[in-house]
Amino acid sequence: MEKDKDNSVEIVERFFTALRTLIDGGVLRGLQTFTRRYDLNRRNVQRLQREPYSGIFRPGWLTYLVNDYKISSTWLLTGRGAIFADGWDAESVKKVQATGKRETAAKKSIDNQNVTT
């Protein structure tokens, strides 16, 4: 049972490491941006940051990081591998925040041709 608690605390710590990485990379303005976007109680999230063993963490919060910010689920759960999913980094995540889809090189090329003609 103690090992499970340790694993849970490590996941919570990685959750906050991922948030800090997104903030430092300019993807998020701050914790309040994240909590407002997902309608989370900011004070509870701040308490969790101070007390990762408190038990108020919701595993569903990880899906926000995985789906919307391309954080690696393997890294979040195990600590192995890179923090971002393959092919992603803070800069590429910033570019897709408005649409959720990465522009392909072909689409960029077509868009650039339309601008110059």
C-alpha positions as CSV (number, residue, x, y, z in Angstrom):
1,M,0.0,0.0,0.0
2,E,2.8,2.4,0.8
3,K,4.4,1.8,-2.6
4,D,1.1,2.8,-4.3
5,K,1.0,6.0,-2.3
6,D,4.6,6.7,-3.3
7,N,3.7,6.1,-7.0
8,S,0.7,8.4,-6.7
9,V,2.9,11.2,-5.2
10,E,5.4,10.8,-8.0
11,I,2.6,11.1,-10.6
12,V,1.3,14.2,-8.9
13,E,4.9,15.7,-8.9
14,R,5.3,14.9,-12.6
15,F,1.9,16.6,-13.3
16,F,3.2,19.8,-11.7
17,T,6.5,19.4,-13.6
18,A,4.6,19.2,-16.8
19,L,2.6,22.3,-15.9
20,R,5.8,24.2,-15.0
21,T,7.3,23.1,-18.4
22,L,4.3,24.4,-20.2
23,I,4.4,27.7,-18.3
24,D,8.1,28.1,-18.8
25,G,7.7,27.3,-22.5
26,G,5.1,30.0,-22.9
27,V,2.3,27.5,-23.7
28,L,0.4,28.5,-20.6
29,R,0.4,31.9,-18.8
30,G,0.2,30.3,-15.4
31,L,-1.6,27.9,-13.2
32,Q,-4.7,30.0,-13.2
33,T,-5.0,29.7,-17.0
34,F,-4.9,25.9,-16.7
35,T,-7.4,25.8,-13.8
36,R,-9.9,28.2,-15.5
37,R,-9.7,26.3,-18.8
38,Y,-10.7,23.0,-17.1
39,D,-12.9,24.5,-14.4
40,L,-10.7,23.3,-11.5
41,N,-10.6,24.8,-8.1
42,R,-7.3,26.7,-8.1
43,R,-6.9,26.6,-4.4
44,N,-7.3,22.8,-4.3
45,V,-4.7,22.5,-7.1
46,Q,-2.3,24.8,-5.2
47,R,-2.9,22.8,-2.0
48,L,-2.1,19.6,-4.0
49,Q,1.1,21.2,-5.2
50,R,2.1,21.8,-1.5
51,E,0.8,18.5,-0.3
52,P,1.0,15.9,-3.2
53,Y,0.0,13.1,-0.8
54,S,-3.3,14.8,0.2
55,G,-5.4,12.6,-2.0
56,I,-7.3,15.4,-3.8
57,F,-5.6,14.6,-7.2
58,R,-8.0,13.4,-9.9
59,P,-6.4,11.1,-12.5
60,G,-8.6,12.6,-15.2
61,W,-6.5,15.7,-15.0
62,L,-3.7,13.9,-16.7
63,T,-5.9,13.6,-19.9
64,Y,-5.9,17.4,-20.2
65,L,-2.1,17.3,-20.4
66,V,-2.0,14.3,-22.8
67,N,-4.7,15.4,-25.2
68,D,-4.4,19.2,-25.2
69,Y,-0.7,19.7,-24.5
70,K,0.9,16.6,-26.0
71,I,2.6,15.5,-22.7
72,S,3.7,11.9,-22.9
73,S,1.3,9.6,-21.0
74,T,4.2,7.2,-20.5
75,W,6.3,9.9,-18.9
76,L,3.4,11.1,-16.7
77,L,2.7,7.6,-15.3
78,T,6.2,6.1,-15.2
79,G,8.7,8.9,-15.5
80,R,10.4,7.2,-18.4
81,G,11.0,8.8,-21.7
82,A,10.6,12.4,-22.8
83,I,8.1,14.8,-21.2
84,F,6.5,15.6,-24.6
85,A,4.9,12.9,-26.9
86,D,7.0,12.0,-29.9
87,G,7.4,14.9,-32.4
88,W,6.2,17.5,-30.0
89,D,7.8,20.3,-27.9
90,A,6.6,23.5,-26.3
91,E,6.8,25.5,-29.5
92,S,4.8,23.1,-31.6
93,V,2.2,22.8,-28.9
94,K,1.8,26.6,-28.8
95,K,1.1,26.6,-32.5
96,V,-1.8,24.2,-32.2
97,Q,-3.5,25.6,-29.2
98,A,-6.1,27.5,-31.2
99,T,-7.0,24.6,-33.5
100,G,-5.8,21.4,-31.9
101,K,-4.2,20.4,-35.1
102,R,-0.7,20.8,-36.4
103,E,-0.3,22.5,-39.8
104,T,1.4,20.3,-42.4
105,A,4.2,21.7,-44.5
106,A,2.1,21.3,-47.6
107,K,-0.7,23.5,-46.1
108,K,1.8,26.1,-45.0
109,S,3.2,26.2,-48.5
110,I,-0.3,26.7,-50.1
111,D,-1.1,29.4,-47.6
112,N,2.1,31.2,-48.3
113,Q,1.4,31.1,-52.1
114,N,-2.0,32.5,-51.6
115,V,-0.6,35.4,-49.6
116,T,2.0,36.3,-52.3
117,T,-0.3,36.1,-55.3
